[in-house]
Amino acid sequence: MWSFSILRSLRLVLATWPFVLLRILVLGGLSVAFVAAVASGAGLGWTIGHVGDADFRAGATVWGGVIGGIGAVVWVWSLREYLLYMIAAGHVAAMVLVLDGRSLPSGRAQIAFATETVKARFGEVHLLFVLDQLVKGAVGAVTGLVGAVGLLAWVPGLQPLIRLLGAVLKMSTTFLDEVVLAREIRIASEDPWTTARHGIVLYAQNAKAILWNAVWLTLFRWVMGVMLFVFLLAPVGAVALIVPGPTTAWAVIFTVFFALAAQRAVIDPFLIASTMQVYFARTEGQTPDPEWDAKLAAASAPFRDLVDRARGAFAGAR
């Protein structure tokens, strides 16, 4: 079935509980901010809607809520670099250190220690964000080179299956950029561009085994996400039965948002720890294959960008 240890993944998550708590606080806070923005927009729309009739007021309320929600999403998007640097990268660093048998401080000191480890490797927030985006793009090309989608593409009538399989494979690569980042931290790389390039090549060499495990983890993520949604929807359904009204639809939307936030905060760290186990076990002692390096350079513009940046860093260091 899968080749990771569920218990080991749980131990990694529990050992880095300060980051899990930080995820809950930050993502929960962002969810509350989203709800507040939608409610404020809807309230403003309702107030403005009094210049017209009841239908106009209802439409203004809905559009006010939509505009407030869009504004909240844009605001969260503007924080993406900071969130990546402070939460995702720091948590990955902490899990790598625990995986290698290093002792970590507890509480807030663990967050500060892991964040300093990330800063020592990458320096500025922007550098890490650019690197992460290039890795995401390059990892996406691997599934096209090794996945079963290409093998089925010539069979007539299988387009729906191909699209479904492609979607599963795409979601299965969700955490591979964090795993490549974990390798950077594990080997204490002084050249993040070249190390990321090699990490992607090593992933490509072992992609079938890694993707097989990632598919299991993707299914687990879906199941747990649905369970979270149902759990959070229960009180909403109870209120809707007691006090039915037009706010029920908004309540369901908010429930979806909170369920996604809970998934990112609690479930995703377990999935990252599991993928990390598989990747490190499969690539231990291997060297990047030049043939795969050439294939990726031909197939992926983000991978070529990594190569060019690595060359530029090497030239600048001479």
Secondary structure per residue as TSV (DSSP state, phi and psi in degrees):
chain	resnum	aa	ss	phi	psi
A	1	M	-	360.0	-95.7
A	2	W	-	-113.0	163.0
A	3	S	-	-117.8	22.9
A	4	F	S	-112.3	158.5
A	5	S	-	-97.0	119.6
A	6	I	H	-62.6	-41.1
A	7	L	H	-64.5	-39.6
A	8	R	H	-66.2	-39.8
A	9	S	H	-62.8	-42.7
A	10	L	H	-62.5	-39.1
A	11	R	H	-63.7	-39.8
A	12	L	H	-62.5	-41.9
A	13	V	H	-67.3	-44.1
A	14	L	H	-66.6	-35.7
A	15	A	H	-67.9	-22.3
A	16	T	T	-111.6	36.9
A	17	W	H	-57.2	-30.7
A	18	P	H	-59.9	-35.0
A	19	F	H	-72.8	-35.4
A	20	V	H	-62.1	-44.5
A	21	L	H	-62.8	-40.2
A	22	L	H	-62.8	-41.3
A	23	R	H	-59.7	-44.9
A	24	I	H	-62.0	-44.7
A	25	L	H	-66.0	-46.1
A	26	V	H	-69.7	-50.4
A	27	L	H	-68.6	-35.4
A	28	G	H	-64.5	-41.7
A	29	G	H	-62.7	-40.5
A	30	L	H	-65.7	-36.4
A	31	S	H	-65.1	-43.5
A	32	V	H	-62.4	-40.6
A	33	A	H	-63.2	-38.4
A	34	F	H	-63.0	-47.0
A	35	V	H	-61.8	-42.2
A	36	A	H	-64.0	-39.1
A	37	A	H	-65.9	-42.1
A	38	V	H	-64.8	-44.9
A	39	A	H	-63.5	-40.7
A	40	S	H	-65.1	-43.0
A	41	G	H	-63.4	-41.8
A	42	A	H	-65.2	-40.5
A	43	G	H	-63.1	-41.5
A	44	L	H	-65.3	-41.1
A	45	G	H	-63.7	-39.6
A	46	W	H	-62.6	-40.9
A	47	T	H	-64.8	-47.0
A	48	I	H	-64.3	-32.9
A	49	G	G	-63.8	-13.1
A	50	H	G	-69.8	-9.5
A	51	V	G	-75.3	-14.6
A	52	G	S	-120.6	-162.1
A	53	D	-	-84.1	-172.5
A	54	A	H	-64.7	-39.8
A	55	D	H	-64.9	-41.6
A	56	F	H	-63.7	-40.4
A	57	R	H	-64.6	-40.2
A	58	A	H	-64.6	-43.3
A	59	G	H	-64.4	-41.5
A	60	A	H	-64.2	-36.1
A	61	T	H	-64.5	-45.4
A	62	V	H	-63.0	-48.4
A	63	W	H	-65.6	-33.8
A	64	G	H	-62.7	-43.0
A	65	G	H	-63.7	-40.8
A	66	V	H	-63.8	-45.5
A	67	I	H	-64.1	-39.9
A	68	G	H	-62.2	-41.1
A	69	G	H	-64.1	-42.2
A	70	I	H	-62.5	-41.7
A	71	G	H	-61.3	-39.3
A	72	A	H	-66.1	-40.5
A	73	V	H	-63.9	-42.8
A	74	V	H	-61.9	-40.2
A	75	W	H	-64.1	-44.4
A	76	V	H	-63.4	-40.1
A	77	W	H	-60.5	-35.7
A	78	S	H	-68.2	-19.1
A	79	L	T	-94.6	4.8
A	80	R	H	-61.9	-38.5
A	81	E	H	-65.2	-45.3
A	82	Y	H	-63.9	-42.9
A	83	L	H	-64.3	-39.9
A	84	L	I	-61.4	-46.4
A	85	Y	I	-68.7	-46.5
A	86	M	I	-82.2	-31.1
A	87	I	I	-109.4	-62.2
A	88	A	I	-63.4	-52.6
A	89	A	I	-66.5	-41.1
A	90	G	H	-63.5	-40.6
A	91	H	H	-66.8	-41.3
A	92	V	H	-60.3	-44.7
A	93	A	H	-59.7	-43.2
A	94	A	H	-63.5	-41.9
A	95	M	H	-67.5	-36.7
A	96	V	H	-61.9	-44.7
A	97	L	H	-63.5	-40.9
A	98	V	H	-66.8	-41.5
A	99	L	H	-60.2	-34.1
A	100	D	T	-88.8	8.7
A	101	G	T	84.3	13.2
A	102	R	-	-80.8	144.8
A	103	S	-	-88.4	141.2
A	104	L	-	-120.3	148.3
A	105	P	-	-66.3	166.7
A	106	S	-	-105.9	167.4
A	107	G	T	65.2	-148.1
A	108	R	H	-62.4	-27.7
A	109	A	H	-63.0	-32.4
A	110	Q	H	-65.0	-41.8
A	111	I	H	-63.3	-43.9
A	112	A	H	-64.9	-41.0
A	113	F	H	-64.9	-46.7
A	114	A	H	-67.2	-37.9
A	115	T	H	-65.0	-38.3
A	116	E	H	-64.5	-34.8
A	117	T	H	-62.8	-41.5
A	118	V	H	-65.0	-44.3
A	119	K	H	-60.9	-37.2
A	120	A	H	-64.3	-28.6
A	121	R	H	-89.4	-35.1
A	122	F	H	-123.1	-18.1
A	123	G	-	71.9	-107.1
A	124	E	S	-77.2	152.8
A	125	V	H	-60.9	-43.3
A	126	H	H	-61.3	-38.9
A	127	L	H	-60.8	-46.8
A	128	L	H	-64.6	-39.2
A	129	F	H	-64.5	-45.1
A	130	V	H	-61.9	-45.3
A	131	L	H	-59.7	-44.4
A	132	D	H	-61.4	-42.3
A	133	Q	H	-66.3	-38.3
A	134	L	H	-66.7	-40.2
A	135	V	H	-64.0	-43.0
A	136	K	H	-57.3	-45.8
A	137	G	H	-64.9	-41.2
A	138	A	H	-70.2	-38.8
A	139	V	H	-62.6	-37.0
A	140	G	H	-61.2	-29.0
A	141	A	H	-72.4	-24.1
A	142	V	H	-65.1	-41.8
A	143	T	H	-62.5	-31.6
A	144	G	H	-70.4	-25.0
A	145	L	H	-88.2	-30.4
A	146	V	H	-120.1	-11.8
A	147	G	S	-74.2	164.2
A	148	A	T	-75.1	-10.8
A	149	V	H	-60.0	-45.2
A	150	G	H	-64.4	-32.3
A	151	L	H	-70.8	-28.9
A	152	L	H	-92.6	-10.9
A	153	A	T	-60.9	-29.3
A	154	W	T	-83.4	-10.6
A	155	V	S	-81.4	121.0
A	156	P	T	-68.3	145.3
A	157	G	T	84.1	0.8
A	158	L	-	-105.4	14.5
A	159	Q	H	-58.9	-43.1
A	160	P	H	-60.0	-42.0
A	161	L	H	-64.8	-39.2
A	162	I	H	-63.1	-43.0
A	163	R	H	-64.4	-40.9
A	164	L	H	-64.5	-45.9
A	165	L	H	-63.6	-39.9
A	166	G	H	-62.7	-39.4
A	167	A	H	-65.0	-41.2
A	168	V	H	-64.2	-44.8
A	169	L	H	-63.9	-39.2
A	170	K	H	-63.6	-45.1
A	171	M	H	-66.8	-28.5
A	172	S	H	-67.8	-17.8
A	173	T	T	-94.3	8.6
A	174	T	T	-53.9	-40.6
A	175	F	T	-103.3	7.4
A	176	L	H	-72.9	-25.0
A	177	D	H	-67.8	-36.0
A	178	E	H	-66.1	-34.5
A	179	V	H	-69.5	-40.7
A	180	V	H	-63.2	-40.1
A	181	L	H	-61.1	-39.7
A	182	A	H	-61.3	-38.9
A	183	R	H	-65.0	-39.1
A	184	E	H	-57.2	-45.1
A	185	I	H	-71.7	-37.5
A	186	R	H	-64.8	-39.6
A	187	I	T	-94.4	6.3
A	188	A	T	52.2	54.5
A	189	S	-	-66.1	139.3
A	190	E	S	-98.4	-9.3
A	191	D	-	-129.3	86.1
A	192	P	H	-61.8	-31.0
A	193	W	H	-67.5	-48.7
A	194	T	H	-67.2	-40.0
A	195	T	H	-63.4	-40.1
A	196	A	H	-64.2	-42.1
A	197	R	H	-58.4	-48.8
A	198	H	H	-64.6	-37.3
A	199	G	H	-63.1	-38.2
A	200	I	H	-69.7	-40.1
A	201	V	H	-62.3	-43.0
A	202	L	H	-63.0	-37.1
A	203	Y	H	-63.2	-44.1
A	204	A	H	-61.0	-39.6
A	205	Q	H	-62.4	-28.4
A	206	N	T	-119.3	23.0
A	207	A	H	-63.1	-38.1
A	208	K	H	-62.8	-45.2
A	209	A	H	-67.6	-41.8
A	210	I	H	-67.5	-41.6
A	211	L	H	-67.3	-35.3
A	212	W	H	-60.3	-45.2
A	213	N	H	-65.8	-37.4
A	214	A	H	-66.5	-32.8
A	215	V	H	-64.0	-43.0
A	216	W	H	-59.6	-43.4
A	217	L	H	-66.6	-34.5
A	218	T	H	-64.2	-43.6
A	219	L	H	-61.8	-40.9
A	220	F	H	-61.5	-41.5
A	221	R	H	-63.5	-41.9
A	222	W	H	-63.2	-47.9
A	223	V	H	-60.6	-47.8
A	224	M	H	-66.4	-34.9
A	225	G	H	-63.9	-42.4
A	226	V	H	-64.8	-41.4
A	227	M	H	-62.7	-41.3
A	228	L	H	-62.1	-43.5
A	229	F	H	-62.3	-44.8
A	230	V	H	-63.1	-41.2
A	231	F	H	-62.3	-43.7
A	232	L	H	-75.6	-25.1
A	233	L	H	-77.2	-21.7
A	234	A	H	-54.8	-51.6
A	235	P	H	-65.2	-31.9
A	236	V	H	-64.7	-42.9
A	237	G	H	-63.8	-38.2
A	238	A	H	-63.1	-44.7
A	239	V	H	-64.4	-39.7
A	240	A	H	-64.2	-34.1
A	241	L	H	-70.3	-35.8
A	242	I	H	-79.1	-44.6
A	243	V	S	-127.1	78.0
A	244	P	-	-67.5	149.0
A	245	G	S	175.2	179.9
A	246	P	T	-68.5	-15.1
A	247	T	H	-76.2	-8.8
A	248	T	H	-60.7	-42.4
A	249	A	H	-61.1	-43.2
A	250	W	H	-63.6	-38.7
A	251	A	H	-62.9	-38.8
A	252	V	H	-65.4	-41.8
A	253	I	H	-61.1	-44.9
A	254	F	H	-62.9	-37.4
A	255	T	H	-63.2	-42.4
A	256	V	H	-59.3	-43.6
A	257	F	H	-63.8	-44.6
A	258	F	H	-67.0	-35.9
A	259	A	H	-65.2	-40.8
A	260	L	H	-65.0	-40.5
A	261	A	H	-63.6	-42.6
A	262	A	H	-64.3	-38.1
A	263	Q	I	-61.8	-46.4
A	264	R	I	-63.8	-34.3
A	265	A	I	-80.6	-38.5
A	266	V	I	-109.2	-42.7
A	267	I	I	-84.4	-42.1
A	268	D	H	-58.9	-39.0
A	269	P	H	-57.7	-37.7
A	270	F	H	-64.0	-41.1
A	271	L	H	-67.4	-38.7
A	272	I	H	-63.6	-44.7
A	273	A	H	-61.3	-38.6
A	274	S	H	-69.5	-45.0
A	275	T	H	-63.2	-38.2
A	276	M	H	-60.1	-43.6
A	277	Q	H	-57.8	-48.7
A	278	V	H	-63.3	-46.3
A	279	Y	H	-62.1	-49.3
A	280	F	H	-65.1	-38.1
A	281	A	H	-67.4	-39.4
A	282	R	H	-75.1	-34.0
A	283	T	H	-96.7	-2.1
A	284	E	T	-57.4	125.0
A	285	G	T	79.6	-2.6
A	286	Q	-	-86.3	156.9
A	287	T	-	-116.9	150.7
A	288	P	-	-60.3	134.2
A	289	D	-	-83.0	120.6
A	290	P	H	-59.0	-30.2
A	291	E	H	-66.2	-43.7
A	292	W	H	-67.6	-35.8
A	293	D	H	-59.4	-43.1
A	294	A	H	-69.0	-39.5
A	295	K	H	-61.0	-44.0
A	296	L	H	-68.4	-38.1
A	297	A	H	-63.6	-33.8
A	298	A	H	-76.6	-28.7
A	299	A	H	-97.8	-20.2
A	300	S	-	-131.6	119.1
A	301	A	H	-65.6	-42.5
A	302	P	H	-59.8	-35.9
A	303	F	H	-66.2	-41.0
A	304	R	H	-63.8	-34.4
A	305	D	H	-64.0	-40.8
A	306	L	H	-59.5	-44.2
A	307	V	H	-61.2	-45.8
A	308	D	H	-64.4	-41.2
A	309	R	H	-66.7	-36.8
A	310	A	H	-63.7	-42.1
A	311	R	H	-64.9	-41.4
A	312	G	H	-63.3	-39.8
A	313	A	H	-65.0	-38.8
A	314	F	H	-68.2	-41.5
A	315	A	H	-65.4	-37.2
A	316	G	H	-69.3	-24.4
A	317	A	H	-83.5	-12.9
A	318	R	-	-79.3	360.0
